[in-house]
Amino acid sequence: MDHDIIGVYRRVWTFLTIYVQLTLSTLAAGASTRQEEELCMSPLGCFSTAPPFSHLPLPWHRDVINTKFLLRTRSNPDEDHQIHSGNMTSLMTSNFEDKVKTYISIHGFTMFSAIPDTHWHFEFTKRLLERENANVFFVDWQGGSRTGVDANQAASNVRVVAAELVYFCEWLQNQTGVSFESFHLVGFSFGSQVAGLAGGRLNNLGRITGLDPAAFGFEDNPPDAQLDETDAMFVDVIHTDGEIIAGWGMDWYCDHSRAYELFLDTMDPTTPPLRAYRCDSYERFLAGTCMSCRANRCRNMGIDATRVPRKKHVKMYLQTAGHSPYRVYHYSVKIHFRGGRYHSYSGTIYVTLHGTQGDTREISLNGGEMAIDPRKSRTFLVTTPRSVGKLQGVTFRWEAPLPPQEDSGTGSWFSWFKKRSVDNISPLPDNRLLLHDKQNDVQLLVKEKAKDHDVSDGNKVPYVRRNRRSSSEDDVIYVRTIRIKSGVSQERSVHIQINTLG
């Protein structure tokens, strides 16, 4: 079956499942208050319907869930070796190495198993073993995740799987002396919650990566009953599905794709890293106001992610492409219009970026027509599917709305934009264009002849760097001021600033 069709099928079923379960949960909550129940299983302990799991049914017995721990290493990259908790023979006959890192991947909700949500693990294992020598376990709990549309039951079964994982890891440590600091748990959907519940009981666990953690069934739970920033020494979570639970350690907010696809992309040595930026909100990120890599404000997402020093909880945002490679390049474009007392206006502004590795297509800021206030600055986020290299220049174009409105007279925003020409670049002397590398504090000046440029509706004004100096990736191009005249006494200016950050 085509991968795209599979993705659509999975999303439809996930939506229907959550919708049905929310409806059933609402009806059940309004009907009656059930009595608490309890199920005990040696050696895992007891599980009940007492808070914080009073909204869920009892989990299934461990014999029904039948959790398996399947190991692959560089010695057996294509064949699983099952290790049974408490069974020394299964461990001694395996290729487990106590001197290398141990990765444990945990799948999520598989519904009817018509489309098992486990295929990502095999690609994860393949790429991981190509990168490094490691122990890679797959936690197969499909006996507890194949619950049809009953997501409540799958959510409850998570507790048993987490207990199985704790029992397995502690037994493995006792037999081999391996340190939990060398463990990295990677969970998808409900698998993220398995990792969180287990991590809360394993001392000094190295890292947990949550890939689109399932909020359903866990969103109202206390920190010790869901994935939490304290469950490992480093907890990073990739969100692409809009289900957000506050309080995780490092949260990456993306678009377009499922989290495991992005995570796998970061393990491909032929693709550039996915870079994200620290920001207070997605709205501010889209406005282009968070484009800085200074003071740990940007980080690479995925397998090589590292925690931000002295920060407990950090939100990072990035845009992605719709397919692999998912990396896009981010630019912050800031435009300042000076207009004194004149009215605001609407129109469309386009920029084209020019660099040492080529040019971008013409990009509409804000996605189309926008309101422009001549007394304020506007900042925009622009992304391109490939890098233009070292930024060399920018082409600016204005497009008036159709049909244009004639101005009667006394000087509105449109009256001076209607007949437009650039007579100089100010306040820099000698008509110079300043390109500024903020990180290295290097200024690159480009002299231009004092001549007018026609920037009437639809025409373009190019500004191109002509001299070069070494510069870092944290690059800024400044067009300090484009002064635009209409008539004898009316002058207005445009200030363009473009940040290049990758």
Secondary structure, DSSP 8 states (H G I E B T S, - for coil): --HHHHHHHHHHHHHHHHHHHHHHHHHHHHH------EEEETTTEEEES-TTSTTS-----HHHH--EEEEE-TTSTTS-EE--TT-HHHHHTS---TTSEEEEEE----TTSSS-TTHHHHHHHHHHHHH--EEEEEEE-HHHH--TT-HHHHHHHHHHHHHHHHHHHHHHHHHH---GGGEEEEEETHHHHHHHHHHTTSTT--EEEEES---TTTTTS-GGGS--TTSSSEEEEEE-SS---TT-SEEEE--SS-HHHHHHHTT-TTS--EEEEE-S-HHHHHTTTT---GGG-EEEESTT----TT-SSEEEE----SSSS---EEEEEEEEEE-TT---EEEEEEEEEEETTEE---EEGGGS-EEE-TTSEEEEEEEESS---SEEEEEEEEE--SS-----SS--HHHHHHS-EEEEE-SSGGGEEEEEETTTTEEEEEE--S--EE--TT-EEEEE--S-----SSEEEEEEEEEEEETTTEEEEEEEEEEE--
